[in-house]
Amino acid sequence: MLLAAIPARAASLNDVPVSQYIRLHVVAADDGAAAQALKLEVRDAVLAAARPLVADCGDADEAWRRIGQSVEALEAAAALRARELGYDGPVAAETGVFDFPDRHYGAVFVPAGEYRALRVVIGEGKGHNWWCVLYPSLCVPEDAPPLRSALLEWLRGLLGGGR
């Protein structure tokens, strides 16, 4: 049966009130070009490690527990990527409740306020930062290609639909 092969639906924006969003905040060491590039690389490493943790969570509280239980592993993923790129300064990850400004993610508006978050600080953390909503996932880097549904693509192929 086809439906048995479809994983449980991940939380969507409609399922989670904005007050329950969990944010990701990555802060660069400084505003230099190298530090800003490193910030994006560290972001990608943290997202790669965090997405599987929250992908099948039933609610924001479960996602928050998993992130909290994995903060050391998430910090290690961030630090490893930084070291791979030649950075030898501190990289620290923490969870907590932090202030965030208004933010648009495409057509989605997330208002300013205090949110539970995973914060990753590189070096002194004096540079520009990057943030997103980790749960439900709105973490799509601005330079990422548009997301496509694998199931939709499979169905189009099966039914002979073009792209």
N, CA, C and O of each residue as an XYZ file, in Angstrom:
652
protein
N       0.838     -1.180      0.000
C       0.000      0.000      0.000
C       0.881      1.240      0.000
O       1.814      1.339      0.797
N       0.603      2.154     -0.857
C       1.418      3.355     -1.018
C       1.477      4.187      0.246
O       2.555      4.661      0.605
N       0.381      4.382      0.926
C       0.366      5.237      2.100
C       1.242      4.707      3.222
O       1.750      5.494      4.020
N       1.431      3.419      3.307
C       2.284      2.859      4.352
C       3.725      3.302      4.190
O       4.477      3.314      5.164
N       4.125      3.665      2.984
C       5.500      4.073      2.727
C       5.745      5.547      3.006
O       6.890      6.000      2.982
N       4.684      6.299      3.269
C       4.827      7.726      3.514
C       5.089      7.936      5.000
O       4.300      7.482      5.829
N       6.189      8.618      5.358
C       6.459      8.849      6.773
C       5.418      9.773      7.393
O       4.701     10.489      6.695
N       5.355      9.738      8.720
C       4.443     10.625      9.432
C       4.716     12.066      9.011
O       5.866     12.465      8.831
N       3.656     12.830      8.859
C       3.776     14.210      8.412
C       4.480     15.045      9.477
O       4.133     14.999     10.657
N       5.451     15.789      9.046
C       6.149     16.699      9.954
C       5.236     17.870     10.273
O       4.336     18.207      9.504
N       5.485     18.478     11.415
C       4.680     19.636     11.806
C       4.786     20.723     10.753
O       5.860     20.977     10.206
N       3.667     21.356     10.480
C       3.665     22.466      9.536
C       3.366     23.748     10.293
O       3.051     23.727     11.483
N       3.467     24.848      9.593
C       3.196     26.141     10.214
C       1.793     26.209     10.786
O       1.572     26.845     11.816
N       0.840     25.559     10.127
C      -0.541     25.593     10.589
C      -0.749     24.771     11.853
O      -1.723     24.989     12.575
N       0.153     23.825     12.135
C       0.013     22.957     13.291
C       0.567     23.575     14.571
O       0.172     23.182     15.669
N       1.465     24.525     14.440
C       2.203     25.035     15.596
C       1.959     26.536     15.740
O       2.245     27.298     14.817
N       1.432     26.968     16.893
C       1.283     28.414     17.108
C       2.657     29.081     17.139
O       3.626     28.486     17.610
N       2.741     30.293     16.645
C       4.023     30.991     16.563
C       4.693     31.066     17.932
O       5.922     31.063     18.010
N       3.932     31.132     18.991
C       4.515     31.191     20.333
C       5.270     29.917     20.695
O       6.053     29.913     21.645
N       5.046     28.845     19.957
C       5.707     27.575     20.217
C       6.881     27.301     19.275
O       7.526     26.258     19.383
N       7.159     28.215     18.363
C       8.269     28.007     17.441
C       9.584     27.864     18.203
O       9.770     28.460     19.264
N      10.467     27.085     17.658
C      11.821     26.949     18.183
C      12.751     27.508     17.127
O      12.712     27.104     15.965
N      13.592     28.447     17.548
C      14.424     29.176     16.598
C      15.857     28.663     16.616
O      16.290     28.021     17.573
N      16.573     28.951     15.561
C      18.013     28.718     15.467
C      18.659     30.070     15.249
O      18.199     30.861     14.425
N      19.727     30.337     15.990
C      20.428     31.617     15.904
C      21.917     31.316     15.836
O      22.473     30.729     16.764
N      22.564     31.711     14.751
C      24.004     31.513     14.584
C      24.647     32.891     14.494
O      24.270     33.710     13.656
N      25.627     33.138     15.369
C      26.261     34.446     15.460
C      27.720     34.320     15.038
O      28.460     33.493     15.570
N      28.124     35.142     14.082
C      29.501     35.126     13.580
C      30.441     35.802     14.565
O      30.020     36.603     15.400
N      31.722     35.467     14.454
C      32.742     36.056     15.324
C      32.845     37.562     15.114
O      32.992     38.322     16.071
N      32.766     37.986     13.854
C      32.849     39.415     13.521
C      32.200     39.615     12.160
O      31.600     38.689     11.614
N      32.314     40.811     11.616
C      31.669     41.114     10.345
C      32.586     40.966      9.134
O      32.205     41.336      8.024
N      33.775     40.436      9.334
C      34.678     40.207      8.210
C      34.125     39.153      7.271
O      33.309     38.320      7.667
N      34.572     39.192      6.028
C      34.076     38.262      5.015
C      34.318     36.803      5.413
O      33.445     35.957      5.221
N      35.486     36.506      5.962
C      35.800     35.129      6.350
C      34.886     34.657      7.481
O      34.402     33.526      7.452
N      34.652     35.505      8.463
C      33.789     35.141      9.592
C      32.347     34.948      9.135
O      31.658     34.049      9.617
N      31.890     35.784      8.214
C      30.529     35.646      7.715
C      30.365     34.375      6.875
O      29.330     33.712      6.947
N      31.372     34.041      6.090
C      31.325     32.795      5.315
C      31.342     31.591      6.248
O      30.616     30.622      6.026
N      32.164     31.648      7.288
C      32.227     30.564      8.263
C      30.882     30.386      8.956
O      30.444     29.256      9.174
N      30.230     31.476      9.301
C      28.915     31.419      9.942
C      27.940     30.590      9.111
O      27.193     29.778      9.656
N      27.944     30.792      7.800
C      27.027     30.055      6.933
C      27.379     28.583      6.848
O      26.489     27.736      6.771
N      28.659     28.271      6.862
C      29.091     26.870      6.868
C      28.693     26.186      8.169
O      28.217     25.051      8.161
N      28.891     26.880      9.287
C      28.503     26.339     10.587
C      26.986     26.153     10.635
O      26.501     25.132     11.123
N      26.245     27.127     10.135
C      24.790     27.017     10.045
C      24.382     25.742      9.328
O      23.530     24.994      9.807
N      24.996     25.500      8.173
C      24.641     24.316      7.398
C      24.930     23.035      8.168
O      24.151     22.085      8.100
N      26.041     22.998      8.898
C      26.396     21.810      9.684
C      25.395     21.605     10.825
O      24.990     20.475     11.099
N      25.000     22.678     11.480
C      24.032     22.571     12.572
C      22.676     22.127     12.026
O      22.023     21.268     12.618
N      22.255     22.696     10.919
C      20.978     22.288     10.323
C      20.998     20.816      9.932
O      20.018     20.105     10.151
N      22.099     20.356      9.359
C      22.207     18.947      8.958
C      22.100     18.031     10.173
O      21.535     16.941     10.080
N      22.633     18.461     11.299
C      22.559     17.653     12.512
C      21.206     17.781     13.218
O      20.729     16.818     13.819
N      20.584     18.965     13.148
C      19.345     19.218     13.897
C      18.095     18.729     13.179
O      17.156     18.269     13.828
N      18.065     18.818     11.874
C      16.835     18.459     11.151
C      16.347     17.046     11.460
O      15.154     16.859     11.700
N      17.231     16.043     11.464
C      16.732     14.700     11.790
C      16.200     14.590     13.219
O      15.333     13.760     13.491
N      16.703     15.406     14.118
C      16.239     15.373     15.505
C      14.788     15.811     15.632
O      14.045     15.263     16.446
N      14.379     16.788     14.839
C      13.042     17.365     14.992
C      12.066     16.944     13.897
O      10.885     17.283     13.960
N      12.538     16.224     12.913
C      11.708     15.920     11.738
C      10.424     15.169     12.080
O       9.380     15.437     11.484
N      10.480     14.247     13.013
C       9.297     13.438     13.304
C       8.684     13.742     14.663
O       7.942     12.926     15.210
N       8.990     14.900     15.202
C       8.452     15.275     16.510
C       6.950     15.519     16.429
O       6.453     16.087     15.456
N       6.247     15.091     17.444
C       4.803     15.280     17.486
C       4.385     16.682     17.865
O       3.291     17.127     17.518
N       5.264     17.391     18.588
C       4.943     18.761     18.982
C       6.221     19.513     19.329
O       7.314     18.946     19.352
N       6.055     20.800     19.595
C       7.206     21.657     19.862
C       7.923     21.254     21.146
O       9.146     21.366     21.222
N       7.196     20.793     22.146
C       7.844     20.392     23.396
C       8.758     19.187     23.181
O       9.845     19.118     23.756
N       8.323     18.255     22.367
C       9.177     17.108     22.057
C      10.419     17.566     21.285
O      11.527     17.110     21.568
N      10.238     18.451     20.327
C      11.383     18.980     19.571
C      12.354     19.688     20.515
O      13.568     19.530     20.391
N      11.825     20.463     21.449
C      12.661     21.193     22.405
C      13.454     20.221     23.286
O      14.637     20.443     23.545
N      12.810     19.150     23.744
C      13.515     18.144     24.553
C      14.654     17.521     23.766
O      15.765     17.371     24.276
N      14.374     17.160     22.528
C      15.411     16.521     21.704
C      16.589     17.453     21.450
O      17.744     17.031     21.503
N      16.296     18.711     21.178
C      17.375     19.682     20.959
C      18.192     19.839     22.238
O      19.422     19.854     22.195
N      17.512     19.956     23.367
C      18.203     20.095     24.645
C      19.074     18.896     24.968
O      20.181     19.051     25.484
N      18.589     17.714     24.670
C      19.348     16.494     24.928
C      20.535     16.353     23.979
O      21.471     15.604     24.258
N      20.496     17.068     22.868
C      21.524     16.922     21.833
C      22.400     18.158     21.678
O      23.168     18.242     20.720
N      22.306     19.118     22.593
C      23.028     20.377     22.426
C      24.538     20.139     22.310
O      25.207     20.836     21.546
N      25.080     19.182     23.043
C      26.515     18.914     22.938
C      26.876     18.360     21.560
O      27.906     18.727     20.994
N      26.050     17.496     21.029
C      26.307     16.948     19.693
C      26.158     18.033     18.630
O      26.913     18.050     17.658
N      25.205     18.928     18.802
C      25.021     20.027     17.853
C      26.210     20.976     17.913
O      26.683     21.447     16.879
N      26.698     21.258     19.124
C      27.894     22.086     19.269
C      29.095     21.398     18.619
O      29.909     22.048     17.962
N      29.200     20.093     18.805
C      30.313     19.351     18.207
C      30.263     19.410     16.685
O      31.303     19.537     16.038
N      29.063     19.319     16.103
C      28.924     19.409     14.646
C      29.357     20.787     14.152
O      30.022     20.905     13.122
N      28.975     21.825     14.893
C      29.360     23.192     14.527
C      30.869     23.373     14.631
O      31.499     23.917     13.724
N      31.441     22.918     15.730
C      32.885     23.068     15.946
C      33.683     22.264     14.930
O      34.709     22.730     14.436
N      33.218     21.058     14.616
C      33.922     20.232     13.632
C      33.979     20.932     12.284
O      35.031     20.961     11.645
N      32.866     21.491     11.849
C      32.859     22.184     10.557
C      33.785     23.394     10.593
O      34.506     23.655      9.630
N      33.768     24.121     11.679
C      34.657     25.280     11.810
C      36.117     24.839     11.742
O      36.928     25.486     11.080
N      36.457     23.746     12.420
C      37.839     23.238     12.411
C      38.244     22.762     11.010
O      39.375     22.970     10.570
N      37.298     22.124     10.326
C      37.578     21.663      8.959
C      37.952     22.828      8.050
O      38.707     22.663      7.092
N      37.424     23.991      8.357
C      37.674     25.178      7.543
C      38.810     26.039      8.087
O      39.044     27.147      7.605
N      39.515     25.521      9.096
C      40.694     26.199      9.600
C      40.472     27.161     10.755
O      41.410     27.837     11.177
N      39.268     27.237     11.269
C      38.991     28.119     12.399
C      39.349     27.386     13.684
O      38.906     26.256     13.891
N      40.148     28.010     14.553
C      40.538     27.327     15.788
C      40.050     28.038     17.052
O      40.496     27.714     18.153
N      39.148     28.995     16.906
C      38.585     29.683     18.061
C      37.410     28.919     18.645
O      37.059     27.838     18.173
N      36.809     29.490     19.673
C      35.689     28.813     20.330
C      34.415     28.812     19.488
O      34.139     29.749     18.739
N      33.660     27.745     19.633
C      32.328     27.609     19.048
C      31.463     27.040     20.162
O      31.735     25.947     20.659
N      30.444     27.754     20.553
C      29.617     27.328     21.673
C      28.148     27.286     21.267
O      27.664     28.150     20.535
N      27.455     26.268     21.756
C      26.012     26.151     21.525
C      25.314     26.127     22.876
O      25.817     25.556     23.843
N      24.151     26.755     22.922
C      23.348     26.759     24.139
C      21.884     26.816     23.757
O      21.525     27.254     22.664
N      21.052     26.369     24.668
C      19.617     26.513     24.496
C      19.121     27.493     25.546
O      19.710     27.630     26.618
N      18.035     28.168     25.221
C      17.449     29.107     26.155
C      16.305     29.845     25.501
O      15.854     29.485     24.414
N      15.846     30.870     26.166
C      14.798     31.738     25.637
C      15.460     33.074     25.332
O      16.046     33.710     26.209
N      15.357     33.487     24.076
C      16.067     34.670     23.599
C      15.106     35.589     22.848
O      14.082     35.146     22.328
N      15.452     36.867     22.802
C      14.682     37.845     22.026
C      15.051     37.742     20.555
O      16.218     37.581     20.199
N      14.034     37.837     19.711
C      14.221     37.844     18.265
C      13.437     38.994     17.671
O      12.361     39.329     18.166
N      13.959     39.607     16.612
C      13.215     40.678     15.930
C      12.181     40.093     14.973
O      12.150     38.886     14.731
N      11.331     40.974     14.432
C      10.424     40.569     13.355
C      11.253     39.939     12.247
O      12.385     40.352     11.996
N      10.689     38.949     11.594
C      11.423     38.315     10.501
C      10.434     37.760      9.482
O       9.413     37.178      9.848
N      10.745     37.946      8.208
C       9.979     37.341      7.116
C      10.778     36.171      6.562
O      11.981     36.284      6.324
N      10.111     35.064      6.364
C      10.694     33.899      5.709
C       9.846     33.657      4.468
O       8.867     32.912      4.509
N      10.227     34.289      3.373
C       9.379     34.250      2.189
C       8.078     34.968      2.521
O       8.101     36.135      2.914
N       6.956     34.294      2.371
C       5.650     34.890      2.640
C       5.237     34.754      4.100
O       4.181     35.255      4.489
N       6.043     34.092      4.907
C       5.697     33.857      6.306
C       6.318     34.943      7.183
O       7.518     35.210      7.107
N       5.487     35.560      8.010
C       5.951     36.579      8.947
C       5.982     35.983     10.347
O       4.991     35.422     10.815
N       7.137     36.109     11.017
C       7.275     35.674     12.402
C       7.548     36.929     13.226
O       8.566     37.592     13.030
N       6.642     37.257     14.146
C       6.783     38.506     14.897
C       7.927     38.470     15.909
O       8.370     37.404     16.339
N       8.382     39.642     16.269
C       9.399     39.772     17.311
C       8.856     39.181     18.608
O       7.648     39.141     18.842
N       9.773     38.730     19.431
C       9.365     38.209     20.727
C      10.420     37.293     21.302
O      11.502     37.126     20.738
N      10.090     36.711     22.420
C      10.972     35.750     23.056
C      10.595     34.353     22.577
O       9.430     33.957     22.594
N      11.622     33.620     22.150
C      11.420     32.277     21.632
C      12.442     31.326     22.231
O      13.567     31.718     22.539
N      12.036     30.071     22.393
C      13.010     29.043     22.722
C      13.922     28.913     21.511
O      13.469     28.973     20.368
N      15.207     28.734     21.774
C      16.136     28.706     20.647
C      17.398     27.923     20.969
O      17.793     27.769     22.125
N      18.009     27.439     19.907
C      19.369     26.932     19.932
C      20.221     28.061     19.384
O      20.019     28.511     18.256
N      21.174     28.516     20.183
C      22.062     29.597     19.758
C      23.473     29.040     19.635
O      23.976     28.371     20.538
N      24.102     29.328     18.496
C      25.484     28.927     18.248
C      26.288     30.211     18.065
O      25.989     31.028     17.194
N      27.306     30.373     18.895
C      28.135     31.570     18.856
C      29.553     31.166     18.465
O      30.163     30.290     19.079
N      30.055     31.825     17.433
C      31.407     31.571     16.938
C      32.300     32.691     17.467
O      32.002     33.874     17.298
N      33.398     32.300     18.108
C      34.329     33.292     18.648
C      33.650     34.200     19.647
O      32.912     33.740     20.520
N      33.903     35.501     19.516
C      33.313     36.475     20.435
C      31.859     36.800     20.106
O      31.184     37.476     20.882
N      31.377     36.326     18.966
C      29.978     36.567     18.615
C      29.649     38.030     18.416
O      28.582     38.491     18.823
N      30.552     38.760     17.795
C      30.347     40.200     17.596
C      29.921     40.548     16.170
O      29.807     41.723     15.822
N      29.685     39.522     15.344
C      29.335     39.768     13.951
C      27.851     39.633     13.686
O      27.065     39.300     14.573
N      27.490     39.900     12.444
C      26.107     39.714     12.028
C      25.716     38.263     12.231
O      26.550     37.358     12.216
N      24.422     38.072     12.420
C      23.939     36.740     12.730
C      22.947     36.252     11.699
O      22.527     36.993     10.810
N      22.584     35.000     11.836
C      21.625     34.358     10.944
C      20.636     33.628     11.826
O      21.040     32.968     12.784
N      19.340     33.728     11.529
C      18.358     33.001     12.313
C      17.263     32.467     11.431
O      17.049     32.916     10.306
N      16.572     31.486     11.986
C      15.438     30.881     11.286
C      14.549     30.202     12.323
O      14.808     30.281     13.524
N      13.518     29.547     11.855
C      12.657     28.742     12.707
C      13.054     27.298     12.482
O      12.900     26.760     11.385
N      13.567     26.674     13.533
C      14.024     25.294     13.447
C      12.858     24.321     13.535
O      12.871     23.267     12.899
N      11.854     24.675     14.323
C      10.656     23.837     14.445
C       9.444     24.734     14.531
O       9.407     25.623     15.381
N       8.439     24.533     13.674
C       8.495     23.736     12.452
C       9.490     24.367     11.493
O       9.712     25.577     11.533
N      10.070     23.581     10.660
C      11.216     24.040      9.882
C      10.877     25.116      8.861
O      10.091     24.916      7.935
N      11.513     26.273      9.077
C      11.522     27.352      8.092
C      12.965     27.713      7.782
O      13.251     28.799      7.279
N      13.872     26.789      8.086
C      15.303     27.051      7.896
C      15.703     26.709      6.471
O      16.188     25.611      6.195
N      15.500     27.640      5.591
C      15.900     27.481      4.209
C      16.844     28.629      3.890
O      16.413     29.776      3.767
N      18.131     28.323      3.756
C      19.072     29.398      3.428
C      18.619     30.139      2.180
O      18.067     29.546      1.253
N      18.862     31.449      2.170
C      18.440     32.290      1.053
C      19.025     31.833     -0.273
O      18.435     32.061     -1.329
N      20.189     31.186     -0.218
C      20.841     30.755     -1.456
C      20.509     29.317     -1.816
O      21.080     28.777     -2.764
N      19.595     28.678     -1.081
C      19.254     27.285     -1.358
C      18.310     27.205     -2.555
O      17.508     28.112     -2.778
N      18.405     26.122     -3.324
C      17.454     25.938     -4.414
C      16.062     25.682     -3.838
O      15.945     25.235     -2.697
N      15.013     25.955     -4.601
C      13.665     25.714     -4.104
C      13.478     24.247     -3.734
O      13.988     23.353     -4.410
N      12.736     24.011     -2.648
C      12.466     22.648     -2.223
C      11.400     22.044     -3.117
O      10.454     22.727     -3.510
N      11.546     20.770     -3.438
C      10.553     20.060     -4.228
C      10.155     18.819     -3.467
O      10.995     18.206     -2.808
N       8.950     18.450     -3.537
C       8.468     17.262     -2.858
C       8.897     16.020     -3.626
O       8.574     15.865     -4.804
N       9.628     15.135     -2.953
C      10.059     13.887     -3.585
C       8.850     13.046     -3.955
O       8.831     12.421     -5.015
N       7.841     13.023     -3.093
C       6.637     12.260     -3.388
C       5.932     12.826     -4.614
O       5.493     12.071     -5.482
N       5.821     14.156     -4.692
C       5.181     14.785     -5.838
C       5.936     14.452     -7.118
O       5.325     14.127     -8.136
N       7.265     14.533     -7.068
C       8.065     14.208     -8.251
C       7.878     12.738     -8.651
O       7.786     12.419     -9.837
N       7.823     11.865     -7.670
C       7.626     10.438     -7.946
C       6.264     10.212     -8.594
O       6.147      9.468     -9.569
N       5.226     10.864     -8.043
C       3.882     10.713     -8.619
C       3.830     11.278    -10.036
O       3.212     10.679    -10.917
N       4.464     12.410    -10.263
C       4.479     12.973    -11.625
C       5.125     12.014    -12.601
O       4.640     11.832    -13.717
N       6.227     11.396    -12.177
C       6.905     10.427    -13.033
C       6.037      9.210    -13.297
O       5.973      8.712    -14.421
N       5.374      8.739    -12.257
C       4.515      7.561    -12.358
C       3.338      7.818    -13.280
O       2.937      6.953    -14.059
N       2.788      9.030    -13.177
C       1.611      9.373    -13.970
C       1.953     10.029    -15.305
O       1.062     10.403    -16.068
N       3.238     10.165    -15.580
C       3.643     10.720    -16.845
C       3.597     12.231    -16.914
O       3.651     12.803    -18.003
N       3.499     12.877    -15.784
C       3.443     14.360    -15.753
C       4.815     14.950    -15.981
O       5.821     14.376    -15.563
N       4.864     16.082    -16.634
C       6.129     16.771    -16.873
C       6.491     17.663    -15.710
O       5.706     17.879    -14.787
N       7.697     18.171    -15.784
C       8.175     19.074    -14.727
C       7.905     20.492    -15.096
O       8.235     21.401    -14.334
